[in-house]
Amino acid sequence: MTARDAAESADGKTPSQLIDERIAALGDWRGALLARLRAIIHRAEPEIVEEWKWRGVPVWYRHGMVVTGETYKAAVKMTFAKGAALDDPSGLFNASLDGNVRRAIDFDEGAEIDEAALTALIRAAVALNASRG
């Protein structure tokens, strides 16, 4: 098992394999976008661990939950578990703004990704988790 995988599913597949399957099954812009976001997450934090939760949601952990990658008909959503506690100087958060804990970024088809700002946000989320032990 690699750092990417937290555990195997009941059918013996790792979370990384299940995420690979989800990306392939989407077969459209959402799968391509989820794959791109996943790559950014792994470049931002190479020690991140992938999990598969809630019957089909990719989740990335490092010192606690960092971010989820949900897919909907019209968007791919990255929800940061402790997003309300993160500085967002680039204004990436555009969803779940009223919550006390989480914040999210909804990416519509064709959305531009500010990779540098997203990388900084992921690293800040990991650092926040690490600081809280």
TACORKA-V251523 format. One record per pair of residues at least 12 apart in sequence whose ideal C-beta (glycine too) atoms are under 7 Angstrom apart, sorted by the first residue. I is the first residue (numbers start at 0). J is the second residue. Records with the same first field share a line. If there is no record, write none. Layout:
I: J ; J
This chain:
0: 13
2: 46 ; 48
3: 15 ; 48 ; 49
4: 49
5: 48 ; 49 ; 50 ; 60
8: 51
14: 49 ; 50 ; 51
15: 49
17: 51
18: 37 ; 49 ; 51 ; 57
21: 55 ; 57
22: 34
25: 70
28: 108
29: 70 ; 75
32: 75 ; 106
33: 68 ; 70 ; 75
35: 112
36: 68 ; 75 ; 77
37: 68
39: 114 ; 117 ; 118
40: 59 ; 66 ; 121
42: 118
43: 118 ; 121 ; 122
44: 61 ; 121 ; 122 ; 125
46: 61
47: 59 ; 60 ; 61 ; 65
48: 60 ; 61
56: 69
61: 125 ; 128
62: 125 ; 128 ; 129
63: 128
64: 80
65: 80 ; 121 ; 124 ; 125 ; 128
66: 78 ; 79 ; 80 ; 121 ; 124
73: 107
74: 105 ; 106 ; 107
75: 106
76: 94 ; 103 ; 105
77: 103 ; 104
78: 95 ; 101 ; 103
79: 101 ; 102 ; 103 ; 124
80: 101
81: 100 ; 124 ; 127
82: 101 ; 102 ; 103
83: 98 ; 99 ; 100 ; 101 ; 102
84: 127
85: 120 ; 123 ; 124 ; 127
86: 123
87: 120
89: 113 ; 116
91: 104 ; 113 ; 116 ; 117 ; 120
92: 104
93: 105
